[in-house]
Amino acid sequence: MEYDYIVIGAGSAGLSFAALMEKKGHSVAVLEAHSIPGGCSSYFERDGFIFDAGATTLSGLKKGRPLYNLIQQLDLKLELTNIDPGIVSILPSQTVNRFKNFDQWMEELKTKFPDIDHRTLWTKFLKIENQGWNLSTTFKNIPLRSFKKISSFFNFKTLGAVGTLPALLKSVDQELISQKITDPEYLSMIDEMLFITAQNNRQDTPLLMGSMGLGYPDDTFYATGGMKAFAHAIASNCSNIFYRNKVQKIVPVVSGFEVVTNKGVYKSKKLISTIPLWNHVDLFEDQKIKDFYLNYPALNPDECWSAFMIYLTIPTDRNRSSLYYQIHTDVIPHCDTRSFFVSLSHPDDKVRSINGRQVVTISTHTRANVWLGLEIDDYKKKKAESAEYILNILKDKFQLQDNDLQNIVTGSPKSFIKYTNRYNGLVGGIPHSLKRNPMDFLIAKSPIENFYMLGDTQFPGQGIAAVVLGAQNLTEYLTN
Ligand SMILES: Cc1cc2nc3c(=O)[nH]c(=O)nc-3n(C[C@H](O)[C@H](O)[C@H](O)COP(=O)(O)OP(=O)(O)OC[C@H]3O[C@@H](n4cnc5c(N)ncnc54)[C@H](O)[C@@H]3O)c2cc1C
């Protein structure tokens, strides 16, 4: 059968695009290598518990933002709970609650860091964050493929958005310095929050993306059933998802594309790929196309992260103030940032939090090359060292005993290769960096006619909200 569109990958980007296009009346097939949907926002089931495998939080749910729009567009049946505080930073000497309400957040910061003018700083972050969302929903039709699109690009809204561009050229750190902020614990709190949103530190993260990253915890939601519920809610709008179909070759033909998987050949007029940029090099035979991906300006994989993961269950405790914690530490063995992120299932989530226990996903940044190509004993030893270090701190901060920690599983870049096929297990997209030309960031072009790319290594970038926005923008582009 020939489809209007084939989508490679049933992650958040691919599912959203496929569901939106099918709703508009197009025939769409999704080819997915794994046996379940979700990709980096997927899940696995073990011992009766449902673990979030990568992503755990949903944001971009404020009115007009991508997930709010997606839920409306597809009428998704999701039970969402706003988590407030959206993140709790457990610093070496104190704990800081990131409240949703701006005044409450300012009060919290004033109590914890009395010598800083928080209001001036965070008012600026908030203003730039709003401008950033305006910018990313305005710059839709990238690349500009026709004269009509180019002329429609220069309108009043676009010119307004262009006013935010200076924040692309300045670092978060420059802003902090200009506001004379030097408290090391405060700076470290900002740094670690930037690592989980912009994937970079304050010195190299552009103020624009940094402000959007620092703003996300006031828009943080938990989906009952976790990422399983989220992925399946979108997947239920897609009639043709072919699981266990790993795409091995893409052949451009006169009528469109032939896509070869381990199970067969699928044909379509147009093709959308949501897999990381690096993965495309091996899918094409034409050297010119291979070269395009090899020379893509954003391609340097050495600058990108993978993740070290721990999954476990702990006894339910309703007195915890949030579901999301960032615990600051010294350097974690074989990992890179100075914190780890702890996500809990909601105590009232009867699908996941069963038998009086909450399900926990812990993640931290690591470099893929630390884990790849090791002898099995060395690999296991490294995993055990990282896990032991993290779990000892978790026990201390959450006041848990050894036997409270059960159902423990660990994951590394090798796990992401196995379950998501992502090149070298790199996840989280391409770090936002001042070293990158802003135009490279904006231009999501492909070398082939009728072949489009989406996902977290493409504009508008990282996180579920961003890849969904990419899918919404492309849907609009292709149907208008
Ligand atoms: C540890 C961790 C924590 C995170 N936390 C959050 C969070 O809390 N909130 C948030 O918003 N974001 C979070 N993110 C980021 C978020 O998960 C990703 O940005 C998003 O899920 C990326 O979606 P995607 O569709 O672009 O790519 P993917 O999710 O990688 O989807 C690509 C899909 O393509 C499939 N595939 C790959 N190769 C092939 C092939 N050859 N043939 C067929 N199929 C193929 C894969 O199996 C996968 O299903 C987190 C990421 C990680 C790793």
The ligand as a MOL file (V3000), in Angstrom:
LIG
                    3D

  0  0  0     0  0            999 V3000
M  V30 BEGIN CTAB
M  V30 COUNTS 53 58 0 0 0
M  V30 BEGIN ATOM
M  V30 1 C 16.3770 10.9960 30.5970 0
M  V30 2 C 15.5190 11.9680 29.8470 0
M  V30 3 C 14.6370 12.7770 30.5280 0
M  V30 4 C 13.8370 13.6760 29.8270 0
M  V30 5 N 12.9310 14.4250 30.5130 0
M  V30 6 C 12.0510 15.1880 29.8480 0
M  V30 7 C 10.9480 15.7670 30.5140 0
M  V30 8 O 10.7570 15.5430 31.7160 0
M  V30 9 N 10.0990 16.5520 29.7890 0
M  V30 10 C 10.2860 16.7660 28.4460 0
M  V30 11 O 9.4960 17.5080 27.8390 0
M  V30 12 N 11.3040 16.1890 27.7750 0
M  V30 13 C 12.1710 15.3860 28.4420 0
M  V30 14 N 13.1530 14.7370 27.7640 0
M  V30 15 C 13.3010 14.9720 26.3290 0
M  V30 16 C 12.2270 14.2350 25.5210 0
M  V30 17 O 12.1010 12.9300 25.9730 0
M  V30 18 C 12.6200 14.2490 24.0520 0
M  V30 19 O 12.9490 15.5450 23.6310 0
M  V30 20 C 11.5030 13.7610 23.1450 0
M  V30 21 O 10.8940 12.6200 23.6900 0
M  V30 22 C 12.0970 13.4760 21.7810 0
M  V30 23 O 11.0890 12.9880 20.9410 0
M  V30 24 P 11.4140 12.6610 19.4150 0
M  V30 25 O 10.1550 12.1790 18.8280 0
M  V30 26 O 12.1160 13.8080 18.8020 0
M  V30 27 O 12.5260 11.5020 19.4500 0
M  V30 28 P 12.4640 10.0330 20.0730 0
M  V30 29 O 11.6630 10.0420 21.3020 0
M  V30 30 O 13.8630 9.5530 20.1320 0
M  V30 31 O 11.6530 9.1980 18.9860 0
M  V30 32 C 12.2650 8.6550 17.8540 0
M  V30 33 C 11.6470 7.2850 17.6100 0
M  V30 34 O 12.2340 6.7480 16.4350 0
M  V30 35 C 12.4610 5.3660 16.6130 0
M  V30 36 N 13.5310 4.9740 15.6910 0
M  V30 37 C 14.8520 5.2850 15.7400 0
M  V30 38 N 15.4950 4.7780 14.6760 0
M  V30 39 C 14.5580 4.1390 13.9360 0
M  V30 40 C 14.6010 3.4270 12.7060 0
M  V30 41 N 15.7390 3.2680 12.0080 0
M  V30 42 N 13.4430 2.9020 12.2400 0
M  V30 43 C 12.2670 3.0540 12.9020 0
M  V30 44 N 12.1800 3.7090 14.0760 0
M  V30 45 C 13.3110 4.2610 14.5740 0
M  V30 46 C 12.8400 5.2390 18.0670 0
M  V30 47 O 12.6500 3.9250 18.5400 0
M  V30 48 C 11.9220 6.2660 18.7150 0
M  V30 49 O 10.7030 5.6840 19.1240 0
M  V30 50 C 13.9510 13.7950 28.4310 0
M  V30 51 C 14.8320 12.9800 27.7270 0
M  V30 52 C 15.5910 12.0450 28.4200 0
M  V30 53 C 16.4920 11.1390 27.6540 0
M  V30 END ATOM
M  V30 BEGIN BOND
M  V30 1 1 1 2
M  V30 2 1 2 3
M  V30 3 2 2 52
M  V30 4 2 3 4
M  V30 5 1 4 5
M  V30 6 1 4 50
M  V30 7 2 5 6
M  V30 8 1 6 7
M  V30 9 1 6 13
M  V30 10 2 7 8
M  V30 11 1 7 9
M  V30 12 1 9 10
M  V30 13 2 10 11
M  V30 14 1 10 12
M  V30 15 2 12 13
M  V30 16 1 13 14
M  V30 17 1 14 15
M  V30 18 1 14 50
M  V30 19 1 15 16
M  V30 20 1 16 17
M  V30 21 1 16 18
M  V30 22 1 18 19
M  V30 23 1 18 20
M  V30 24 1 20 21
M  V30 25 1 20 22
M  V30 26 1 22 23
M  V30 27 1 23 24
M  V30 28 2 24 25
M  V30 29 1 24 26
M  V30 30 1 24 27
M  V30 31 1 27 28
M  V30 32 2 28 29
M  V30 33 1 28 30
M  V30 34 1 28 31
M  V30 35 1 31 32
M  V30 36 1 32 33
M  V30 37 1 33 34
M  V30 38 1 33 48
M  V30 39 1 34 35
M  V30 40 1 35 36
M  V30 41 1 35 46
M  V30 42 1 36 37
M  V30 43 1 36 45
M  V30 44 2 37 38
M  V30 45 1 38 39
M  V30 46 1 39 40
M  V30 47 2 39 45
M  V30 48 1 40 41
M  V30 49 2 40 42
M  V30 50 1 42 43
M  V30 51 2 43 44
M  V30 52 1 44 45
M  V30 53 1 46 47
M  V30 54 1 46 48
M  V30 55 1 48 49
M  V30 56 2 50 51
M  V30 57 1 51 52
M  V30 58 1 52 53
M  V30 END BOND
M  V30 END CTAB
M  END
